[in-house]
Amino acid sequence: MANEFIVQGATICTDHHGFLSLTDMWRVAGETYTKRPAVWTKLLYTKELIDALGSGLNQVHQMMVAARATVEWKFRASLS
């Protein structure tokens, strides 16, 4: 079920995961037609930003998996 988020008196829709609508945010910001989300996502620097963020998230995920494995190993060792 979608929810709503109010910014500057305007509604920004969210999906069932809580993700905000980029299109709604663009409208609230009052940006020009040439800066609409469909154009922004095709720009080279946007793709580079997405790649950088994805890489960072992957690194965080790997650290969390490693930390969890360490905690589980220490827990099992404490039971011995």
N, C-alpha and C positions, 0 to 999 in steps of 0.2 A: 504494500500500500504506500503510495507517495505521500510525503509530508510537505509542508510549506515552511519557508524560512523568510522572515520579513527583514528587508534592508532598505533604509531610507524610505519607509512607507510602501515599498514595492514588494511583491511576492516573488520569491525564487523557489521553484519547485525542487524537491529532492526525490530520489527514487527509494526503493525499499532497502537499499544499502546505506542510505544517508548521503549519497553523492549529490552535490548541487548541480543545477542545470547551468552549463556555461553560457548557453544562449540567453537565459534569463538574466544572468549577471552582466552580460554584454549590454542588454537593453537597459538595465538599471544604471549602468555606467554612462549611458548616453553616447556610446562610441559610434563612429561613422560606419556606413555600410561596408567600406573596404576593410574594416577591422572586425567583421563578424567572425564567429568561430569557424565557419566552414573555410574561410580564407586563412585564418591564423594557423590552423592545424596543418596547412600545406607548406608553410614557410620553412626554409632550411633551419633557421635558428630554433624554431619550435621543435623540430625533429631532434635537433641536438640536445635541447633541454630535456625532452622526454627520455632520450637515451641516457643522459647523465642522471636523471632522477631514478630511472629504472635500475641503473647500475648501482646507485647508492642504496636503493631498497633491497637489491639482491645481496649486497654486502651485509646489510643489517640482518636480513633473514638468515644468512649463513652464520653470523655471530650468535644469533638467538638459538639456532639449532645446535651449535657447538656448546653453548652455555647450558642448554637443557641436557645434552648428553653428559656433560660434566657433573651436573647436579644429580642426575639419575645414577651415575657411576658411584659418586660419593655416598648416596643413599644406600645403594646395594652393598657397598663396602661396610657401611656402618651396621648393617644387619648381620654380617658374618661374625 
